[in-house]
Structure formats: C-alpha cells, structure tokens
Amino acid sequence: ETPLFMHACMEPHNCIADIREQDATIIIGHQFPHTVAEEVERFTEVDGLSVEVRNQRLGGGFGRRYERDFVREAILLSKQIKRPIKITWMREDEMERDFFAPANVVRIQAGLDAKNEITAWHHRQAQTSGGPRDACFPANLIKNYRTETIDSNSKIPTGPWRGPGHIQWTFAVESMTDELAHQAQID
C-alpha cells in the first residue's frame, strides 16, 4: 500500500504575470514553459506566440510544477486589474490545493519453479487514479503474466509526483522481487 503523497515543494508556488492587450510576460519556474503560454491564450485574447515566458529555476518541481493552477491565478488577476501582478502561495494554500500522488493497494502473487525462475505473476492494483502499467517490468519476461486494475472514482486531485505514475508500480514490483529472491535464498 502507498498513501496519497503531497509534493511539499521547497519554495512556494509563485508567478509574475503581465497581461497586456496584444502580448504578455510571465515570469515563473515551471516544468513545461510552453503550457504557460497556452494557458495565457486560453484565458485571454493574447496569442500564445506573443507570450514571453521567462522560466526560472524551479528549486524542485517534483511533478507539481507541471500543473497550471497557480499560473492561471496570476493570469486572471493581471487580466482583470490590467497591471502586472505577483502571486505567492502560502504553504497552507499549496497543501490544500496539491495534486497528490495516487494512493494504491497492490497484491502480487508469483510462483517460482524448481530452478527458482519466476513462472507466474498476477498483479492486482487499485488506486485513486490511473491503473497498472501493464507493459512495464516484468511484462513480456514471464510466460504466465496477468494484470488487473480496479478503478476508483475518487474526487481527490492527483498528478505526477517526483516522477511518472510508474512509482507505485515499481515499489510493488521491486518489493515482490525482493520477496522472491529471499524465498529462493539468492541475491
């Protein structure tokens, strides 16, 4: 089992936005600067190609700086007051509005033959969003391989957390691999 993980970035979310009639300037630390320009275009009449995005060092994005909610707030406020604006979220704001890593429960059953080779693998996984990464290790390496996903209708917002959605999968698979090695008394 893995719980919902919060990002807790090193520095607070912040953004400077200057939305003008024909163009805009955004100063931010973001993992995908082009999506910042897309967000300006989405919520204003400014063409995304007329948006200057000055991307700063992140100080640690860990997946949370992939999201655009804090950018959107600065864009909308600057558009409304027709002046440059800087927003900085308080730590409480960040915690309240995070996109958590999905929580999950995994059960893996596997079998070893007399030569201590894995002959079967059954991976069952339920999580607050997403599902098993069926094509990841050990897919295609074990003859009798099966995955199952149990969908959840959680309203908790989830997103990348210090890597892709494979983290929960990898934790479960590596744990089972360790169990099998221990049972077989091999390193």
C-alpha positions as CSV (number, residue, x, y, z in Angstrom):
1,E,0.0,0.0,0.0
2,T,1.1,3.6,-0.6
3,P,-0.7,6.6,0.7
4,L,-1.5,9.9,-1.0
5,F,1.8,11.8,-1.2
6,M,1.9,15.6,-1.0
7,H,4.6,17.4,-3.1
8,A,5.7,20.0,-0.4
9,C,8.0,21.8,-2.9
10,M,11.0,23.6,-1.4
11,E,9.7,27.0,-2.4
12,P,6.1,28.3,-2.5
13,H,4.3,28.5,-5.8
14,N,4.7,31.9,-7.3
15,C,4.2,33.7,-10.6
16,I,4.5,37.2,-12.1
17,A,2.1,37.9,-14.8
18,D,1.7,41.0,-17.0
19,I,-1.2,40.6,-19.4
20,R,-1.5,43.3,-21.9
21,E,-3.8,43.9,-25.0
22,Q,-1.6,42.2,-27.6
23,D,1.1,40.4,-25.6
24,A,2.1,39.1,-22.2
25,T,5.1,38.4,-20.0
26,I,5.1,35.6,-17.4
27,I,8.0,35.1,-15.0
28,I,7.8,31.7,-13.4
29,G,9.5,28.5,-12.5
30,H,7.5,25.8,-14.5
31,Q,8.3,22.4,-15.8
32,F,6.7,23.0,-19.2
33,P,7.0,26.7,-20.1
34,H,5.1,26.3,-23.4
35,T,2.0,25.2,-21.5
36,V,2.2,28.6,-19.6
37,A,1.8,30.4,-22.9
38,E,-1.0,28.1,-23.8
39,E,-2.7,29.0,-20.5
40,V,-2.4,32.7,-21.3
41,E,-4.0,32.1,-24.7
42,R,-6.8,30.0,-23.2
43,F,-7.9,32.7,-20.7
44,T,-7.1,35.9,-22.6
45,E,-7.3,37.2,-26.1
46,V,-3.5,37.1,-26.4
47,D,-2.0,34.7,-28.9
48,G,0.3,32.2,-27.3
49,L,3.1,33.1,-29.7
50,S,3.0,36.6,-28.3
51,V,3.7,35.5,-24.7
52,E,7.2,35.8,-23.3
53,V,7.7,33.2,-20.7
54,R,10.8,33.8,-18.6
55,N,11.3,30.4,-16.9
56,Q,13.4,30.5,-13.7
57,R,15.0,27.6,-11.9
58,L,12.4,25.5,-10.1
59,G,14.1,24.7,-6.8
60,G,12.3,21.4,-7.1
61,G,9.2,20.8,-9.1
62,F,8.7,17.1,-8.4
63,G,5.8,17.0,-10.8
64,R,3.7,19.7,-9.0
65,R,5.1,22.4,-11.2
66,Y,3.6,20.6,-14.2
67,E,0.2,21.9,-13.1
68,R,-1.0,25.4,-14.1
69,D,-3.4,26.4,-11.3
70,F,-1.1,28.9,-9.7
71,V,-0.2,30.3,-13.2
72,R,-3.9,30.7,-14.0
73,E,-4.5,32.7,-10.8
74,A,-1.8,35.2,-11.8
75,I,-3.0,35.4,-15.4
76,L,-6.6,36.0,-14.4
77,L,-5.8,38.6,-11.8
78,S,-3.4,40.5,-14.1
79,K,-6.1,40.5,-16.9
80,Q,-8.7,41.8,-14.5
81,I,-6.7,44.6,-12.9
82,K,-4.8,45.4,-16.2
83,R,-1.5,45.6,-14.3
84,P,1.4,43.3,-13.6
85,I,0.9,41.1,-10.5
86,K,2.9,38.7,-8.5
87,I,1.3,35.9,-6.6
88,T,3.0,33.8,-4.0
89,W,1.1,31.0,-2.3
90,M,1.3,30.4,1.4
91,R,2.3,26.9,2.4
92,E,-1.2,26.2,3.5
93,D,-2.5,27.1,0.0
94,E,-0.1,24.6,-1.5
95,M,-1.1,21.8,0.8
96,E,-4.8,22.5,0.3
97,R,-4.6,22.6,-3.5
98,D,-2.0,19.9,-4.2
99,F,-2.3,17.2,-6.9
100,F,-1.3,14.2,-4.8
101,A,0.4,11.1,-6.0
102,P,-2.2,8.4,-6.2
103,A,-2.8,6.2,-3.2
104,N,-2.9,2.5,-4.1
105,V,-3.3,-1.0,-2.8
106,V,-1.4,-3.8,-4.7
107,R,-1.5,-7.5,-4.4
108,I,1.0,-9.6,-6.4
109,Q,1.1,-13.3,-6.4
110,A,4.0,-15.0,-8.1
111,G,5.4,-18.5,-8.5
112,L,8.9,-20.0,-8.7
113,D,9.8,-23.3,-10.3
114,A,12.4,-25.8,-9.1
115,K,15.2,-23.7,-10.7
116,N,14.0,-20.6,-8.8
117,E,12.8,-19.0,-12.1
118,I,9.6,-16.9,-12.0
119,T,6.9,-18.9,-13.8
120,A,3.8,-16.9,-12.9
121,W,2.9,-13.3,-12.0
122,H,-0.5,-11.9,-11.1
123,H,-0.6,-8.2,-10.3
124,R,-3.8,-6.7,-9.0
125,Q,-3.8,-2.9,-8.3
126,A,-6.4,-0.4,-7.2
127,Q,-5.6,3.3,-6.9
128,T,-7.2,6.7,-6.6
129,S,-6.5,7.4,-10.3
130,G,-4.8,5.7,-13.2
131,G,-4.0,2.0,-13.1
132,P,-1.3,-0.6,-13.5
133,R,1.4,0.0,-16.1
134,D,0.7,-3.3,-17.8
135,A,3.7,-3.1,-20.2
136,C,6.3,-2.3,-17.5
137,F,8.7,-4.7,-15.9
138,P,8.2,-7.7,-15.7
139,A,5.8,-7.8,-18.7
140,N,6.9,-10.0,-21.6
141,L,9.5,-11.7,-19.3
142,I,7.2,-14.1,-17.6
143,K,5.2,-16.7,-19.5
144,N,2.1,-16.6,-17.2
145,Y,1.7,-12.9,-16.6
146,R,-1.5,-11.1,-15.8
147,T,-2.5,-7.7,-14.5
148,E,-5.8,-6.4,-13.2
149,T,-6.9,-2.9,-12.3
150,I,-9.7,-1.8,-10.0
151,D,-10.9,1.6,-10.9
152,S,-11.7,4.2,-8.3
153,N,-14.0,7.3,-8.5
154,S,-12.0,9.4,-6.0
155,K,-12.5,13.1,-6.2
156,I,-9.0,13.7,-4.8
157,P,-6.9,15.5,-7.5
158,T,-3.9,13.5,-8.4
159,G,-0.9,14.2,-10.7
160,P,2.8,13.4,-11.2
161,W,4.9,13.1,-8.0
162,R,8.7,13.1,-8.3
163,G,8.3,11.0,-11.5
164,P,5.7,9.4,-13.6
165,G,2.8,7.2,-12.4
166,H,5.2,4.2,-12.5
167,I,6.4,4.9,-9.0
168,Q,3.7,2.9,-7.2
169,W,4.0,0.1,-9.7
170,T,7.8,0.0,-9.3
171,F,7.5,-0.1,-5.5
172,A,5.2,-3.1,-5.6
173,V,7.2,-5.0,-8.3
174,E,10.6,-4.4,-6.6
175,S,9.1,-5.5,-3.2
176,M,7.8,-8.7,-4.8
177,T,11.1,-9.3,-6.5
178,D,12.8,-9.0,-3.1
179,E,10.4,-11.4,-1.6
180,L,11.0,-13.9,-4.4
181,A,14.8,-13.6,-4.0
182,H,14.5,-14.1,-0.3
183,Q,12.4,-17.2,-0.8
184,A,14.9,-18.6,-3.3
185,Q,17.8,-17.6,-1.0
186,I,19.5,-15.7,-3.8
187,D,20.8,-12.1,-4.1
